[in-house]
Amino acid sequence: MILLAILLIPILTGLLLLPFRKAKLVRSIALASSILNLLLTLILAFSPETSAFHVNWINYMGINFSLGYDGISLIMLLLTNLLFPFILLAGFGREQRNVHLLNFLILFAQSALIGVFLAQNAFLFYVFWELALIPVYFILLIWGGDGRKSITFKFFIYTLTGSLFLLFGIIYLYQLTPGMHTTDFAAFNQLNIPTGTQVWLFWILFIAFAIKMPVFPFHTWQPPTYNMASTQGVMILAGVMTKMGIYGALRFLFPIVPSGVLFWQNTVIILSLIGVVYASIIAFRKTNLKMLIAFSSMAHISLMVTAMFVLNTYALQGLLFQVMSHGVTIVALFYLTSLLKEKTGTIELPQMGGLKLQAPNMAVLFLIVVLGSIALPLTAGFVGEFLMIAGIFKQSAWFAAIGGLTMIFGAIYMLFAYQRAMLGDKKLVYSKLTDVHTLDYLILIPLIVIILGLGIYPQPLFNLMGQTIHSAENILKPLVEGALILKTN
């Protein structure tokens, strides 16, 4: 029942908040529910016993409402419920319209994301996958910035197109299951699909996940959407929703169409590495800090996709570690960006400069997060990227060299951006600028503690990932066996 509680607490709390109009009360209740969900998730994560929930749902179609988890689901679940308290906290003390509706939509998104990571059959996965889109769409449309209508429409069309591909793939797999058809992942994983079918079915499924991550060339919705989105909206998108694509690829592609994965492995790796270089170059050319971070996020996600497809445990372990690291770091970066916009009225780098003289504490916090984003040793980003690049190197030294450019390029454009924003001579226009407040510390300090803590002593997360690695090895087993067969033939 703990899984059902974790799933339902956010959405039920959100519905409870709809009649209320006092912003402080609404935000406080929403935050309390998200903290409770985090505590339940930690209990689940460190419990020696596994949990599941199962009830009959659509019997005549062989579809059950089944919740469960393995190690990979647990990492995604922990990331989601770790970040949402900070996402909700980011709204405190700020002027927002329709606070009750906004917090309902945020909690709705949280429940849907939890459902994606806990669903044990593909139909239920798809339901939650679509439900996650609805609240985010309205958060972008109502609380977004300039151009929100056209940008949100583009985001909706991209994600809906990907969802239709996914739906087609699920229906096709459903028809392949023997006897009374079912959408259970266990049944899908047992299908013996001909190699020729897997080759085209791979793309039917992959496109949905590639759009969500996003992967080059399915990325064009991302930078303008991130730039237009409100602070809380972009934190949800960048911190958690991109991980839906990674999780979906691991859950569908690797166990269900392993021959398709092997056939298109190098193609996806090359596309991902193009994304690494392309996004890094564009990030360096951007003067808008939010757009720069958006392309930086794309570069890091592209490296994670490369690590996913090299098919070895080192890379996959690094990927799952980096899922946590990237989520925490990108949320901190976007919050700091919104803080700069509030205090200076701009996020255009040429208009900034000398801010450390007026806000030294903010400059220090910003620097630590930037160092985490460029994978400096003793930060969480370094652990994840080191393992990923080590795993990629086992596949190809050239792939590892290109993938390693993420760290080099990232250091260049992130430190250059920091220099332009924080360093330099004092500007009169910022003479009355104030430093960070208590609320900002409440958000940034815990995130920084996680960034540094996992970098200095990553073993607790590796211990938690013990079950994850077992799940990852189960995913890789048919792929490794298939690769050996191809080599011998």
N, C-alpha and C positions, 0 to 999 in steps of 0.2 A: 504493500500500500504506500510505501514511502515514495515510489516512483510516481504514482498517481497524485500524491500530495505535491511533489515538486512541480509536476505539470500544471496542476490546477490553481495553486496558490496565486500566481501572478494574474491570471485572467479573472478569477473570482474577486480578487482585490480591486482590479481595475473596474469591474462592473459595480462593485460597492461604492467606488469613488464618484461615479457619474452624477448622482444627485447633489453632491457637495459643491460649493462655490468658493469656500475659503482656501486660498492657494496654499497657505502654510500647512493647514491640516491635511490637504490632499497630498502634498509632497511628503509630509512626514509619514503618513500611512503607507504610501507607495514605497518609500525607502525602507520602512520597517518590514514590509512583506518581502522585499528583495533580500534583506539581510537574513531573514528567517530561511528563505530558500537557499541561500549560500550555506548556512549552518547545516541544513538537511543534506545538502550535497556533500559537504565535508564528512558528515557522519556516514553517508553512503560510500564515499571514496575510501575511507579508512576502516570500513567494516569488513571483518573476515568473511562474512556471508554475502552472497549475491542476492539480488532482489529482482522480481519480475511481476508483471500484472497482465492478466489475460481474461478477456470475456468474449463471448460470441457476439458478432456484430452483424455482418451481412451473410448469413449462413448459405443462402442459395448460390452465392458467388464464391464461397470458400474464403471469405475475408473476415479476419478476427481483429479486434482491438487489442493488440499485443504490445506491451512496453517491456523493454529489457535493455541491457547494455553489455558491452565488452570493454576492453581497455581503451579502444579508440573512442567509443562513445563517451566514456567517462572523462577523457581529457577535454572533449568538446563541451560536455555538460558543465564541467568545472570552470572552463573559461567563460562560458555564457553567464553563469550565476555569479562569478567573480566580478565581471565587468558591469553588470546592470546596476548594482548599488552606486557605482561612480557615475554612470550615465544619468541616473535619477538625481543624484546629488548635484550634478552640473546645472540643474535647473533652479536650485535654491537661490533665493535672494535676487532673482533676475525678473525683469518685466516680461511676462509672457501672457498672451491672450488664451482664453479657454484652457486654463491649467488642468482642470478636471479631465477634459477630453484628451489633452496631450499625454497626461500620465496614464490614462486608460490605454491609449494606443501603444505607449512604450511597454506597458505590462502585457498587452496583447501580443506584441512582437516577441517578448521574452518567452511566453508560453508556447507560441508557435515554433520558435527556435528549439526549445527544449523538446518539443514533440518530434521535430526532425531527427534529433540525435538519439531519441529513445525508441522510435518506431521500429518494430520488428517485422513489418511487412511493407512491401513497396507501395501499396495503395494508401496505407496510413501515412507513410513517408511523403507521398505526393500531396495528400490533403494538407499536412502541416507545411510542406514546402510552399504551397500556394497561399495558405493563411498568413505566412510570414511576410508575404509581399503586400498584403492589404494595409496593415497599419503603417508600414514604412512609406507606402505610396502617399497616404494622407499626411503623414508627418512632413514629407518633402513638399507636398502641394500646398499645405496650409501655413507651415512655419518656415518654409524655404526662403531664399533670397531672390535677387533679381533673375528674371527669366525662368522662374520655377515651373510655370505651366508647360512650356515647350520642353524643358529639360526633363521634367518628371514624366511627360508623355513618352519621350525617347527611352527613358529608363524602363517604363512600363512595357513598351513594345519589345524591347530587347529581352526582358525577363520573361514576358509572356510567350515569346517565340521559343525561348529555351524550354519553358515549361511544356509547351505542346510537343516538342521533340521527346522530352522525358515521358510524357503521357503515352505517346505512340510506342515507345520502347517498352514501357510497363505492360501495355495491352498485348503487345507481341509476345513478350515473355510469358504472360498469363496464359495465352493460348497454347504455349509449348508444354506447360506443366501437365503431367499425365493424370488420368482418372478425373476426379472432381477437381477442376482447376482451382488454383490458389495463387495469392500474391506474396506468400511468406518468403522472406529472404532465404530461409533454409532450403525451400523447394527450388528457388531460382538458382542457388549455388550448386545444386545437384544436376542441373540440366546439362546434357551433352550436346551442345550446339555445334553444328558443322563449322569448320574453320572459315569457309567462304561466307557464311552468314555472319559470323562474328566480326569479320573485317568491315562490313558496312554497318552492322548494329553498333559497333564501337562508337562511330561518329554520331549516330542518333542519340546515344546516351551522353557522350562526351560534350557535345555542344551545349547542352543545358548547364553542365557544371563549368565549362570554360567561360561562359558568359557571366556566371555568378562570381567567379574568382577575382578578376577576369584574366584571361590569357590572350595574348596577341594572336590574331587580329580582332578578337571579340571584345575589345576593351574600350571602344570609343565612347560608351555611355558613362564611363567611370569618372574621368577628371572633371567634366562640367557638373556632374551630379554631386560629387564631393565638394566642389567649390560653392555650389548654390545651397547645399544642405545646411540646416541649422546645426548648432554644436551637438546637440543630442542625436540628431539624425545621422550626422556623419560618424559619430562614435559607434552607433549601432551598425552602420554599413561597413565601416573599415575594421572595427574590432571583432565583430561576430559574423556578419552575413557572408563575408568573403570565405569564411571557414566552412560554410554550408557546401560550397563547391568542392572544396578539398575532401570533406567528409563524404559527399555523394560519390565522388570518383573512387574513393577507397571502398565504399560499400557496394557499388554497382559494377564498376569496370573490372576490377582485379579478380574477384571470385567468379563473376558471371561470364565475361568475355575475355578470358586470359589470352587466347590466341589472337584476338583483335588487339589487345594491349601490346603483345610481342610484335605484331605486324607493323603497328604504327608507332612503336616506341621511339625510334630515332626522329620521326617527324614531329612528334609532340615535344621532344627535348629541344630540337632545333627551334621550333616556334617559341618555346619558353625562353631560350637563350637570346633569341632576337628581342623578345620582350624585355629581358634584363638590360641589354645595351640600349635599345630604343628609349625605354622609360628613363634610364639614367641620363642620357644625353638631353632629352626634353626637360627633365627636372633641372639640370644645370642651367638651361636657358630661361627658365621661368623666374619672373620677378615677383609674382604673387605667391606668398608663402604657403597658402592653402593648396594651390595647384602644384607647387613644388613637392609638398608632402604627399599629395595624391599620386603623383608619378613615382615618388620614392616607394610608396606602398606597392604599386604595381611591379616595380623592379624586384622587391623582396618576395612578393607572391610568385613571380615568375621563377625565381630560384627555387622556391618550395615545390613548384610543379615539376621542375627538372629533377629535383631529388626524389620526388614520388615515382618518376618513371625510370629511374636507373635500376630499380628492382634489387636493392640489397638492404640488409637490416640497418647498417650504419646510417644510410641516407634517410630511411624511413623513421628511424629513431630521432635523427636530427630534425626532420620535418615536424614530427609531433611535438618536440620540445619548442621548435620555432613557432608553432601555432600559438602556444601560450605566450611566448616572448613577444611576438609581433603584435598580438592582440593588446597586451598591456601597454607596449611602447607607443603604438599608433594612437590609442585612446589618449594617452598623456600628451602626445604631440598636438593632436587636434584641440585638446582643451587649452593648451598653452597658446595656440594660434588664436583661439577665440578670446582669450584673455588679453592678448596683444591688441586685438581689434577693439575690444571694449575700452582699453586704456589710451590708445593712440588714435583710434578712428580709422586705421588703415592696416592692411597687411601687405602693402606694396613695399618691398625691400628698399628701393631707392629713396623712399620718404622717411625711412627710419634711421636709426643710428644713435649711439650714445645713450641707449636706454639703461645700461648697467649703472650709469652714474646716478640715475633717478630711482631705479628699482634693482638694487644689487641682489636681493634675495631671489627675485624672479630670474635674474640672469644666471644665478648659480643653478637653480632648479632646471631651467631651460637647457643649460649646458650638460647636466647629467643625463637628461632624457635624450639629447642629441647624441651623446657618446654611446648610449645604449642602442640607438637606432643605427649607428654605423658599426656595431658589433665590436666595440673596444673590449679587449680582454678584461675579465672580471665583471662583465655585464652578461645578462641572459642571452642577448643576441649573439654574442661570440660563441657560446656553447652550441647553440642550434646551428649556426652557419658553419662552424668548424666541422661538426658531424656531417652536415649535408655535403659540404665540399669534399670531405674525406670519402664519403660514399660515392659521390659523382666521379672522383678520381679513379675509383676501382672500375668504373665503366669506361672512362676516357680521360686522359690527361688534358686533352684539348677542351673537352666539355668543362672540366674543373677550372681550367685557366679562364675561360670566358665567364663561367659562373662566379669566379672569385672577383671579377670586375665589379660586382655589386658592392663589395666592401670598399674597393678603391674609389669608385665613382661616388658612392654614398658619402665617404669621408670628405671628398672634394666639395660636393654641392651643399651638404648639410653644414659643414663648418664655415663655408663661404657665406651661407645664408645667416648663420649665427653671427658672424663677424659684421655683416652689413646691418643687422638688426640691433645688436647689443653693444658693439664696440664703436670707437670713434669719439669725436668731440661732442660735448654737450650741446644739445639743440634747444633754443629758447622755447620752441613750440611745445616741448615736453617738460618744461620747468615745473609744472604743477602735477606731473604724473605721480601716482601713488604706487607703492609696492604691493605685493600680494597680501591678501587678507586671510583670516582664519579659515574660511570656506575653501579657499584655494589650497591651503596647506592640507586640509582634510582629504582633498582629492589627490593632490600630487605626491605628498609624502608616502602614503601607502603604495602607490604605483611605483615610485622610485625604489622603495624598500624591496619590492618584488623584483624589479629589474636588477638591482645590485645583489640581492640575496640569492637569486637563482644563478647569477653569474659567479659569485664567490663560492657558494656551496650548493651545487645543483642536485646533490644526491637525493634529497627528499622527493623531488619530482621524478627522478629516475626510479626510486623505490615505488612510487605510485604508478610509474609506467611499466612496472614488471608485467602486469597483466596486459598492458598495451602491446608490449613487444611480442608476447605470446600470440596475441591477435594478429599482429603485423606479420609474424612468421607464417601463420596459417594462411594469410592472404598471399604471401609471396611464394608459398610452396608450389602451387600449380604452375606459376609463372616460371620459376626456376627449372622445374621439371620440363616444361615445354621448351624452354631455351636450350636445355641439354639435348632434347630430342632433335631440335632443328640443327644444332651443331653437328650431331652424329650423322644426320642425313645429308 
